[in-house]
Amino acid sequence: MDTAVINLKKGDAPFHADPAHSYTLPARFYTDESVFELEKEAIFYKSWWYAGHVSQLQNTGDYLTTEIHEQEVFVVRDREGQLRAFYNVCQHRGHQLVSGSGHANLIVCPYHAWSYDLDGQLKGARNTDSMEGFKKCDFALKPVQVELFCGLVMINLDPNAAPLTQMAAGLEDEIRQYCPSVDNLVFAQRDTYTVDCNWKVMIDNFLECYHCHTAHRDFVDLVDMESYRSVVKGIYSSHISNAAKSTDNSAYKFETGDVDFGYAGWFLWPNLTIWAYPGEANLSVLQMNPSGKDQTIEFQDWFTATAKPSSQLSDAMAYQKDILQPEDISLCEKVQKGLLSKGYNQGRFVVDTDKTELSEHAVHHFQKMVADALGAKLT
């Protein structure tokens, strides 16, 4: 690990455990290629990662794929009805097995037609029956941990990782409190955004509403900001308003329903945000996928009561896609440019004792997890 990059350097102000007395992470954490490379092993290959939704894997043989940096994984429902996850690579010569999502009775490699059952066992390998010492059991697909979490299909490349329900104790109960019918939701839509900034800039932005009054006029009209609070809890944080300002607001119109509070959002380490908007039953996830030290691919997946959202939820989704996301993307891309300036290295977290909507303590919580995961010494 390149300690010269991540440890305290001359000119750096200290990063304290107490957010009220701490400076932010130095700018190089967002701009240095070495940090980006360190994060792969230290963060992403050891953390729970959103892969899709259970409604996309309803039947035996249904599969979907996901990619964590260079590591491709597919998740499939096996013949016993269980979800299984495997590295998406043939054990013969390393060819990719499947792409996208779909349905298969057997997983067949497009290169030499080696075939695997849905439990990962090698079923067929042409011209190997008479090979001395060849045993099919030696060439099973390499498994990956998989877990269902409020309908979200989560995977972890670390075979020794603790269950997500244990690591994020309390989060499932919170989501079910604010979206009681979460088990009945189905995948409705994916929106994709390419953003020219480091993935951590996007997370930082989500974790505070200090910027909301300045940058998100319609969101502030939707949500009662006086009740908006951010609470940090282990590997996640909650960002919740207990009431909506009005069902008739400038963001989108809605009627009270399954989700009858103002707004609930959660951050789940390392790169997933979970949203519930007021009105009919809904949940969405916005995943920040690093594709380079200064580029992020965002996936926002929406889950609603039916695969075709109602007009009310369509309006909410359009607001997110056409207004709120472009506002945030513009902010984050300008921050990334600023982080390259010779006139900036660190700022101070703005933190108040009441942890109001203007407080940045949740940003500090995230940045400390980054520093800890990288083994950085910053004090």
C-alpha positions in Angstrom: 0.0 0.0 0.0 1.3 3.4 -1.0 1.4 5.1 2.5 3.0 8.2 1.0 -0.3 8.9 -0.8 -2.7 8.2 2.0 -0.9 9.2 5.2 -0.6 12.8 6.6 1.7 14.9 4.4 3.4 18.2 4.9 0.8 20.9 4.5 -2.2 18.6 5.5 -4.4 19.6 8.4 -5.4 16.7 10.7 -8.5 14.5 10.1 -9.9 14.1 13.6 -12.3 11.5 14.9 -14.6 14.3 16.1 -16.2 15.9 13.1 -16.6 19.2 14.8 -12.8 19.6 15.0 -11.8 17.9 11.8 -10.7 19.0 8.4 -11.9 17.0 5.4 -9.9 14.4 3.6 -7.1 15.9 1.5 -7.9 16.5 -2.2 -5.6 13.7 -3.4 -8.0 11.1 -2.0 -10.3 12.2 -4.9 -7.7 12.8 -7.6 -4.8 10.4 -7.2 -4.7 7.2 -9.3 -2.9 5.4 -6.5 -5.8 6.0 -4.1 -8.2 4.7 -6.8 -6.2 1.5 -7.2 -5.9 1.0 -3.4 -9.7 1.3 -3.0 -10.4 -1.7 -5.2 -8.9 -4.3 -2.8 -9.3 -2.3 0.4 -12.9 -1.3 -0.1 -14.8 -2.7 -3.0 -13.5 -6.3 -2.9 -14.4 -6.6 0.8 -17.8 -4.9 0.9 -21.4 -5.7 0.2 -22.4 -4.6 -3.3 -25.8 -4.1 -4.9 -26.3 -6.4 -7.9 -30.1 -6.2 -8.6 -33.6 -6.9 -7.3 -35.2 -10.2 -6.3 -38.0 -9.6 -8.8 -35.5 -9.9 -11.6 -34.8 -13.5 -10.4 -38.2 -15.0 -10.0 -37.8 -18.3 -11.8 -35.3 -21.1 -11.9 -32.6 -20.2 -14.3 -33.1 -16.4 -14.2 -29.8 -14.6 -13.9 -28.3 -11.1 -13.8 -24.8 -9.8 -13.9 -22.8 -7.1 -12.2 -19.3 -5.8 -12.2 -17.1 -4.7 -9.4 -14.2 -3.0 -11.1 -12.6 -5.9 -13.1 -14.5 -8.6 -11.2 -17.6 -9.8 -13.0 -20.2 -11.8 -11.1 -23.5 -13.4 -12.0 -26.4 -14.3 -9.7 -28.8 -17.1 -10.7 -31.8 -18.8 -9.1 -31.0 -22.5 -8.8 -33.2 -25.6 -9.1 -34.0 -25.5 -5.4 -35.1 -21.9 -5.6 -32.0 -20.5 -3.9 -30.0 -17.6 -5.1 -26.4 -18.4 -6.0 -23.6 -16.1 -7.1 -20.5 -17.0 -9.1 -17.5 -15.3 -10.7 -18.6 -14.8 -14.3 -15.7 -16.8 -15.8 -15.4 -20.2 -17.4 -12.9 -22.5 -15.6 -11.5 -23.8 -18.9 -9.8 -20.8 -20.5 -11.3 -17.8 -18.7 -14.1 -16.7 -21.1 -17.0 -14.7 -19.9 -20.0 -16.9 -19.4 -23.1 -14.7 -19.5 -23.8 -11.0 -20.0 -26.6 -8.7 -19.0 -29.6 -10.6 -17.6 -31.7 -13.5 -18.9 -32.7 -17.1 -18.4 -30.8 -20.3 -18.9 -31.3 -24.0 -18.1 -27.6 -24.5 -18.2 -24.8 -21.9 -18.1 -22.9 -22.6 -21.4 -19.6 -21.0 -22.2 -19.8 -19.4 -25.7 -16.1 -20.2 -26.4 -15.8 -24.0 -26.1 -19.2 -25.0 -24.8 -18.3 -26.1 -21.3 -21.6 -26.2 -19.5 -22.4 -25.7 -15.8 -25.5 -26.5 -13.8 -27.2 -23.7 -11.9 -25.4 -24.8 -8.7 -22.0 -24.1 -10.4 -21.0 -27.7 -11.0 -19.4 -28.5 -14.3 -21.9 -30.7 -16.3 -20.2 -31.1 -19.7 -16.8 -30.5 -21.2 -16.4 -31.8 -24.7 -13.6 -34.3 -25.5 -12.5 -34.8 -21.8 -14.1 -38.2 -21.0 -10.9 -40.1 -21.8 -8.5 -37.5 -20.4 -6.4 -39.0 -17.6 -6.8 -37.3 -14.3 -9.6 -35.0 -15.5 -12.4 -34.6 -12.9 -15.4 -32.4 -13.5 -15.6 -31.7 -9.8 -12.3 -29.9 -10.0 -13.7 -27.3 -12.3 -16.8 -25.9 -10.5 -17.5 -22.2 -10.8 -16.0 -20.1 -8.0 -18.8 -19.0 -5.6 -19.5 -15.5 -4.3 -21.4 -14.6 -1.2 -25.0 -13.5 -1.9 -27.7 -12.2 0.4 -31.2 -10.8 0.1 -31.8 -7.5 1.9 -35.3 -5.9 1.6 -35.6 -7.3 -1.9 -32.1 -6.1 -2.9 -29.7 -8.7 -4.1 -26.3 -8.1 -2.4 -23.0 -9.8 -3.1 -19.6 -9.8 -1.4 -16.4 -11.0 -3.0 -14.9 -11.5 0.5 -15.8 -15.1 1.5 -15.1 -14.2 5.2 -17.3 -11.1 5.3 -20.0 -11.0 8.0 -23.7 -11.1 6.8 -25.0 -7.7 5.8 -27.9 -8.0 8.2 -25.3 -8.2 11.0 -23.0 -5.4 9.7 -25.9 -3.0 9.1 -28.0 -4.0 12.0 -31.1 -1.8 12.2 -31.2 -0.7 8.6 -33.7 -3.3 7.5 -36.1 -2.3 10.3 -35.8 1.3 9.3 -36.6 0.7 5.7 -39.6 -1.5 6.6 -40.8 1.2 8.9 -40.9 3.8 6.1 -41.9 1.5 3.3 -44.0 -1.3 4.9 -44.8 -3.0 1.6 -41.2 -3.3 0.5 -41.5 -7.1 0.0 -44.2 -6.5 -2.7 -42.2 -4.1 -4.8 -40.9 -5.1 -8.3 -38.2 -3.7 -10.5 -39.6 -0.9 -12.7 -36.8 1.1 -14.3 -33.1 1.8 -14.4 -31.7 5.3 -15.1 -28.0 5.6 -15.9 -25.8 8.7 -15.5 -22.1 9.2 -16.4 -20.6 11.8 -14.1 -17.1 13.3 -14.4 -16.1 13.1 -10.8 -14.7 10.7 -8.2 -17.3 8.4 -6.7 -16.7 9.8 -3.2 -17.7 13.3 -4.3 -21.1 11.8 -5.2 -21.4 10.1 -1.8 -20.3 13.3 0.1 -22.9 15.2 -1.7 -25.7 12.8 -0.8 -24.7 12.8 2.9 -25.5 16.5 3.6 -28.3 18.8 3.0 -26.2 21.9 3.7 -26.5 22.5 0.0 -30.2 21.8 -0.4 -31.5 25.3 0.1 -29.0 26.7 -2.3 -29.2 24.1 -5.1 -32.5 22.1 -4.7 -35.4 24.5 -4.6 -38.0 21.9 -5.5 -36.6 19.3 -3.0 -36.9 21.9 -0.2 -40.4 22.6 -1.3 -41.2 18.9 -1.1 -39.5 18.1 2.2 -40.0 19.7 5.6 -36.3 20.7 6.2 -36.8 21.6 9.8 -37.4 18.0 10.6 -34.7 16.6 8.4 -32.0 14.8 10.4 -29.0 12.7 9.5 -28.0 9.9 12.0 -24.9 7.8 11.6 -25.0 4.1 12.6 -22.1 1.8 11.9 -21.7 1.2 8.2 -24.9 3.2 7.3 -26.6 6.5 7.9 -30.2 7.7 7.8 -31.3 10.9 6.3 -35.0 11.4 7.1 -37.6 14.1 7.1 -40.7 13.2 9.2 -43.2 15.2 7.1 -43.7 16.5 3.6 -44.3 20.2 3.2 -47.3 19.7 0.9 -48.7 17.2 -1.5 -49.0 20.1 -3.9 -45.4 21.3 -4.3 -43.0 22.2 -7.1 -41.2 18.8 -7.3 -44.2 16.6 -8.0 -47.8 16.2 -6.9 -48.8 13.2 -4.8 -51.5 11.8 -2.6 -50.7 10.3 0.8 -50.3 6.6 0.7 -48.0 3.8 1.8 -45.1 6.2 2.2 -46.7 9.0 4.1 -43.7 10.8 5.6 -41.7 13.5 3.8 -38.6 11.7 2.6 -36.3 8.9 3.7 -32.8 8.2 2.4 -30.1 5.9 3.6 -26.4 5.5 2.8 -25.0 2.0 2.9 -21.2 1.6 2.8 -19.5 1.8 0.5 -21.4 3.2 -2.5 -25.2 2.6 -2.2 -27.9 5.1 -1.4 -31.5 4.1 -0.9 -34.5 6.4 -1.3 -38.2 6.4 -0.5 -40.3 9.3 -1.7 -43.6 10.4 -0.3 -46.8 9.0 -1.8 -47.4 5.5 -3.1 -45.2 2.6 -2.1 -41.8 3.0 -3.7 -38.1 2.4 -3.1 -35.1 3.2 -5.3 -31.4 2.7 -5.1 -28.7 5.0 -6.5 -25.4 3.2 -6.8 -22.2 5.2 -7.5 -19.9 2.9 -9.5 -16.3 4.1 -9.9 -15.1 3.8 -13.5 -12.0 5.9 -13.0 -10.4 8.2 -10.5 -12.5 11.1 -12.0 -15.5 9.3 -13.4 -18.5 7.6 -11.9 -21.3 5.6 -13.5 -24.5 5.9 -11.5 -27.3 3.4 -11.7 -30.7 4.4 -10.2 -33.1 1.4 -10.0 -36.7 2.0 -9.1 -39.0 -0.5 -7.4 -42.7 0.1 -7.4 -45.9 -1.9 -6.7 -46.2 -2.8 -10.4 -43.6 -3.0 -13.2 -45.4 -0.1 -14.9 -45.4 2.8 -12.4 -48.5 4.9 -11.7 -48.6 8.5 -13.1 -47.8 9.8 -9.6 -44.7 7.7 -9.3 -43.8 8.5 -12.9 -43.8 12.1 -12.0 -41.6 11.4 -9.0 -39.1 9.5 -11.2 -39.1 12.2 -13.8 -38.4 14.8 -11.1 -35.4 12.7 -9.9 -34.1 12.1 -13.4 -34.7 15.5 -15.0 -34.3 17.9 -12.1 -32.6 16.6 -8.9 -29.9 14.4 -10.5 -28.8 17.1 -13.1 -28.6 19.6 -10.2 -26.4 17.2 -8.2 -24.3 16.1 -11.1 -23.4 19.7 -12.0 -22.4 20.4 -8.4 -20.2 17.3 -8.2 -18.5 17.8 -11.5 -17.6 21.4 -10.4 -16.3 20.1 -7.1 -14.0 17.6 -8.9 -12.5 20.5 -10.9 -12.0 22.4 -7.7 -10.2 19.5 -6.1 -7.5 19.8 -8.8 -6.9 23.4 -8.0 -3.5 24.4 -6.4 -5.6 26.7 -4.3 -7.4 24.0 -2.4 -6.5 20.9 -0.3 -8.9 20.6 2.6 -11.9 22.3 4.2 -13.6 22.1 7.6 -16.7 20.1 8.3 -19.7 22.3 9.2 -21.2 20.6 12.2 -23.8 21.8 14.7 -24.7 20.3 18.1 -28.3 19.6 17.1 -27.2 17.7 13.9 -29.6 19.6 11.8 -30.1 19.5 8.1 -27.2 21.9 7.8 -24.7 19.6 9.6 -22.0 17.7 7.7 -21.3 15.0 10.4 -22.5 12.2 8.1 -19.9 13.3 5.4 -17.3 12.9 8.1 -18.6 9.5 9.0 -18.2 8.3 5.4 -14.8 9.9 5.0 -13.5 8.3 8.2 -14.7 4.9 6.9 -12.7 5.5 3.7 -9.6 6.5 5.7 -9.9 3.5 8.0 -10.4 1.1 5.2 -7.2 2.4 3.5 -5.3 2.3 6.7 -4.5 6.0 6.4 -2.8 7.9 9.3 -4.2 11.4 9.2 -3.7 12.8 12.7 
